[in-house]
Amino acid sequence: MDLGPSALVTRKAAVARPVFPFDAIVGQDEMKLALLIAAVDPSVGGVLVFGDRGTGKSTAVRALAALLPPMQAVAGCRFSCDPGRPADLCESCQQAAELAVATVPVPVVDLPLGATEDRVAGALDIERALAHGQKAFEPGLLARAHRGFLYIDEVNLLEDHLVDLLLDVAASGENVVEREGISIRHPARFVLVGSGNPEEGELRPQLLDRFGLSVDVRTPSDLATRVEVIKRRDAFERDSAGFLANWAEAAEATRARILAARALMPAVAVPDATLENAARLCMALGTDGLRGELTLIRTARALAALEGDEVVGLPHLRRIAPPALRHRLRRNPLDEAVATTRVDRAVAELFGP
């Protein structure tokens, strides 16, 4: 069937659906803050959002994607390589005589639960490689997500072989595809964002540990908040263009806040007293390894930058301790308190109420 120009425009417009504004999301302040921190400093390790259905988990992730400032990338590169980091360029970019630079949106890629390994990691055309000696590679979702966000809804239901693949790539920052003695490598650094309902199953400990921040979201329990959620969602569905226009100024302010925080980050100082407080807290909670302290400090630094502070202090640690540490606690049969309560209790015992 031949599609005329008008049909093509209509089809393209139908795909570009309006996205609910990030700043218009009612409540869920901890989730929104965690996503902003991940946007400021991807090294915090991603965000896990667990909670009830219909609480805005996927809405917040997609809203953040529409909010993020564009990034500089090598023009025409299938992996959106960063021209400012020569060591991280893919093989094609390294061999190019000259690199043209383009401005592209930050990718936010959905990883479906039923995706095959070839769809996620990429596929090699073995027949073409053997017959013509060419490495014909079809990039997968990991390639598309490079320098952006990889979003997995119902991450606790992800198949084990895909979990293993994600663990390998998250640890190395590189995706390796090998078939019949032929190997392709490309950079794959992304912020992993997962959401799910804990009633449908737990997350594998190895993958859980890879998330920097863990956020619990709950259905609002007060009448005023529930009514406001309904009003805003209904207004968006009835007139999305008008609703987006009303929130455009807030979106621009948040975008500017992210850029300012990124610029301030290198100058934010972390005193030894703050490092000691972070270590004392993790020791009191009995977290395994040192990833808890590292994540806590990185997150607190990003929070300080978001708030325009040049020194990380105890207030930053106190605020960010629950999402940074609640998913790193060992099970204690003698303490039935939920993880958040245990973190809050340890903070109060060490640093006062």
C-alpha positions in Angstrom: 0.0 0.0 0.0 1.4 3.4 -1.0 1.1 6.0 1.8 1.0 9.6 0.6 2.7 12.5 2.4 -0.4 13.4 4.4 -0.8 9.8 5.6 2.9 9.7 6.6 2.5 12.9 8.6 -0.6 11.6 10.3 1.1 8.3 11.2 4.1 10.1 12.6 1.9 12.4 14.7 0.0 9.5 16.0 3.2 7.9 17.3 4.4 11.1 19.1 2.0 10.9 22.0 2.0 13.8 24.5 3.7 12.9 27.8 2.3 13.9 31.2 4.6 16.6 32.7 7.1 15.5 35.4 6.3 18.5 37.6 2.6 17.9 37.4 2.9 14.5 39.2 1.1 14.8 42.5 3.1 13.6 45.6 5.5 10.7 45.2 8.3 13.2 46.1 10.9 10.5 47.0 10.4 8.9 43.6 10.7 12.2 41.7 13.8 13.1 43.7 15.5 9.8 43.0 14.9 10.2 39.3 16.3 13.7 39.3 19.4 12.5 41.2 19.9 9.8 38.6 19.6 12.4 35.8 22.2 14.6 37.5 24.7 11.8 38.3 24.2 8.5 36.4 27.0 6.9 38.5 24.6 6.5 41.4 23.5 3.3 39.7 19.9 3.6 38.7 16.5 3.7 40.4 14.2 0.8 41.5 10.6 1.9 42.1 8.5 -0.7 43.9 4.9 -0.2 44.9 1.2 -0.4 44.2 -0.2 -0.5 40.6 -1.5 2.8 39.3 0.8 5.1 41.4 2.6 6.8 38.5 5.7 4.7 38.3 6.0 4.4 34.5 4.4 7.9 34.1 7.3 9.4 36.1 10.0 7.7 34.1 8.5 8.7 30.7 7.9 12.3 32.0 11.6 12.5 33.0 12.6 11.5 29.5 10.7 14.4 28.0 12.2 16.7 30.6 15.9 15.9 30.1 18.1 18.4 28.2 19.5 17.0 24.8 23.0 15.7 24.6 25.9 15.9 22.2 26.6 12.8 20.2 28.6 11.7 17.1 26.4 12.3 14.1 25.2 9.1 12.5 26.6 6.9 15.2 24.3 3.9 16.0 25.4 4.1 19.7 25.3 7.9 20.2 28.9 8.0 21.2 30.1 10.9 23.3 32.5 13.0 21.2 34.0 14.4 24.4 35.2 10.9 25.6 37.5 9.4 23.0 38.2 6.3 25.2 34.5 5.4 25.0 34.0 5.6 21.3 32.8 2.6 19.4 35.0 0.9 16.8 33.5 2.8 13.8 33.9 6.2 15.5 37.5 5.4 16.4 38.3 4.6 12.8 36.6 7.8 11.4 38.9 10.5 10.1 36.7 13.2 11.4 33.7 13.2 13.8 30.7 15.4 13.2 28.7 16.4 16.2 24.9 16.4 16.5 22.5 17.3 19.3 20.1 14.4 20.1 17.6 13.6 22.8 18.6 11.5 25.7 17.3 8.0 24.9 14.8 6.3 27.2 14.3 2.7 26.1 11.7 0.2 27.2 12.9 -3.4 27.7 9.9 -5.7 27.3 9.7 -8.8 29.6 9.3 -11.1 26.6 12.3 -9.7 24.7 14.8 -12.2 23.3 18.5 -12.0 24.0 19.2 -10.9 20.4 16.6 -8.1 20.7 18.3 -6.9 23.9 22.0 -7.4 23.1 21.9 -7.2 19.3 22.2 -9.7 16.5 25.1 -10.8 14.2 24.5 -11.8 10.6 26.6 -14.9 10.7 25.9 -15.8 7.0 27.1 -12.4 5.8 30.1 -12.5 8.1 31.2 -16.0 6.9 30.5 -15.4 3.2 31.8 -11.8 2.9 34.0 -11.3 5.9 31.9 -8.4 7.1 30.8 -7.9 10.7 27.1 -7.2 10.0 25.6 -6.2 13.4 22.1 -5.2 14.2 22.2 -3.1 17.4 19.8 -4.1 20.2 18.1 -2.3 23.0 21.3 -1.9 25.0 22.9 0.0 22.1 19.9 2.3 21.9 20.0 3.0 25.6 23.7 4.0 25.7 24.1 7.3 27.6 20.4 7.2 28.4 17.9 5.3 30.5 16.9 1.6 30.2 13.4 1.2 31.7 12.1 -2.2 32.7 8.5 -2.4 33.9 7.8 -5.4 36.2 11.6 -5.9 36.5 11.0 -8.6 39.2 9.5 -10.8 36.5 12.5 -10.5 34.1 13.8 -13.8 32.9 17.1 -15.0 34.5 19.1 -15.1 31.3 18.3 -11.4 30.7 19.1 -10.6 34.3 22.6 -12.2 33.8 23.1 -10.2 30.7 22.2 -6.9 32.4 24.5 -7.7 35.3 27.4 -8.3 33.0 26.9 -5.1 31.0 26.2 -3.0 34.1 29.5 -4.1 35.6 31.6 -3.5 32.5 29.8 -0.7 30.7 30.3 -2.6 27.5 28.1 -5.0 25.6 29.9 -8.0 23.9 28.0 -10.1 21.3 29.8 -13.3 20.3 28.5 -15.8 17.7 30.4 -18.6 16.0 33.8 -17.1 16.9 32.8 -13.6 15.8 32.8 -10.9 18.4 31.3 -7.4 18.4 31.9 -4.9 21.3 30.2 -1.5 21.8 29.9 0.9 24.8 26.7 0.4 26.8 26.5 2.8 29.8 23.0 3.6 30.9 20.9 4.4 34.0 18.8 1.3 34.8 15.3 2.1 36.0 13.0 -0.7 37.1 9.5 -0.7 38.5 7.4 -3.5 39.8 4.8 -4.7 42.4 6.4 -6.6 45.3 3.3 -8.8 45.6 4.3 -10.4 42.2 7.7 -11.6 43.3 11.0 -10.4 44.7 14.0 -9.3 42.7 17.2 -11.4 42.5 19.7 -10.1 45.0 22.4 -9.7 42.4 20.3 -7.3 40.3 18.8 -5.6 43.4 22.3 -4.7 44.5 23.0 -3.0 41.2 20.3 -0.4 41.7 21.7 2.7 43.5 18.4 3.9 44.9 15.2 2.0 45.9 12.0 3.9 46.3 8.7 2.7 47.7 5.5 4.3 46.4 2.1 3.9 47.9 -1.4 4.8 46.8 -2.3 8.2 48.4 -4.4 7.8 51.5 -5.7 11.3 51.9 -8.8 12.6 50.1 -7.3 15.9 48.9 -4.3 14.3 47.2 -6.4 11.7 45.4 -8.8 14.4 44.1 -5.9 16.4 42.8 -4.4 13.4 41.0 -7.8 12.8 39.3 -8.2 16.5 38.4 -4.8 16.8 36.8 -5.0 13.6 34.9 -8.5 14.4 33.6 -7.3 17.9 32.5 -4.4 16.3 30.7 -6.5 13.8 28.8 -9.2 16.4 27.8 -6.7 19.0 26.6 -3.1 17.8 26.6 -1.7 20.7 24.6 -3.2 23.3 27.0 -2.1 21.3 30.1 1.4 21.0 28.8 1.5 24.8 28.1 0.4 25.5 31.7 3.3 23.4 33.0 5.9 24.5 30.4 7.4 27.1 32.8 7.8 24.6 35.6 9.4 22.1 33.2 11.9 24.6 32.0 12.8 25.5 35.6 13.4 21.8 36.4 15.5 21.4 33.3 17.6 24.4 34.2 18.0 23.0 37.8 19.3 19.7 36.4 21.9 21.5 34.2 22.9 23.8 37.1 23.4 20.7 39.3 25.5 18.9 36.7 27.7 22.0 36.4 28.1 22.4 40.2 28.8 18.7 40.9 32.6 18.8 40.4 32.9 21.6 42.9 30.8 20.0 45.6 33.0 19.0 48.6 32.5 16.0 50.9 34.2 16.6 54.2 35.8 13.7 56.2 33.1 14.1 58.9 30.4 13.4 56.3 32.4 10.3 55.0 32.6 9.1 58.6 28.9 9.6 59.2 28.1 7.6 56.1 30.4 4.8 57.2 29.0 4.7 60.7 25.5 4.5 59.4 26.2 1.6 57.1 28.1 -0.2 59.9 25.2 0.2 62.2 22.8 -1.2 59.6 25.2 -4.1 58.7 25.2 -3.5 55.0 27.4 -5.9 52.9 30.5 -4.5 51.2 31.2 -0.8 50.6 28.7 -0.1 47.8 26.3 1.3 50.4 28.7 4.0 51.5 29.8 4.8 47.9 26.2 5.1 46.8 25.2 7.2 49.8 28.0 9.7 49.2 27.4 9.9 45.4 23.7 10.4 46.0 24.2 13.0 48.8 26.6 14.9 46.5 24.0 15.0 43.7 21.3 16.1 46.1 23.6 18.9 47.4 24.2 20.0 43.8 20.4 20.0 43.1 19.9 22.2 46.1 22.8 24.5 45.2 24.9 23.5 48.2 28.7 23.3 47.7 29.3 21.1 50.8 27.7 17.7 51.6 26.5 17.7 55.2 24.5 15.6 57.6 21.1 17.0 56.3 21.8 15.6 52.9 22.8 12.1 54.3 19.7 12.0 56.5 17.4 12.8 53.6 18.8 10.3 51.1 19.7 7.4 53.5 16.4 5.5 53.1 16.4 5.2 49.3 20.2 4.6 49.2 20.2 1.9 51.9 16.8 0.2 52.4 17.4 -2.4 49.8 20.9 -3.3 51.1 19.8 -4.5 54.5 20.2 -8.2 55.5 17.1 -10.0 56.7 17.0 -10.0 60.5 14.6 -12.6 62.0 14.8 -10.8 65.3 13.7 -7.5 63.8 10.4 -7.6 61.8 10.4 -3.9 61.1 10.3 -2.9 57.4 13.6 -1.7 55.9 12.7 2.0 55.8 11.9 1.9 59.6 15.2 0.3 60.3 17.1 2.9 58.4 15.1 5.8 60.0 15.7 4.2 63.4 19.5 3.9 62.8 19.7 7.5 61.6 17.9 8.8 64.7 20.1 6.7 67.0 23.3 7.9 65.4 22.5 11.5 64.6 19.5 12.4 66.8 15.9 12.9 65.9 
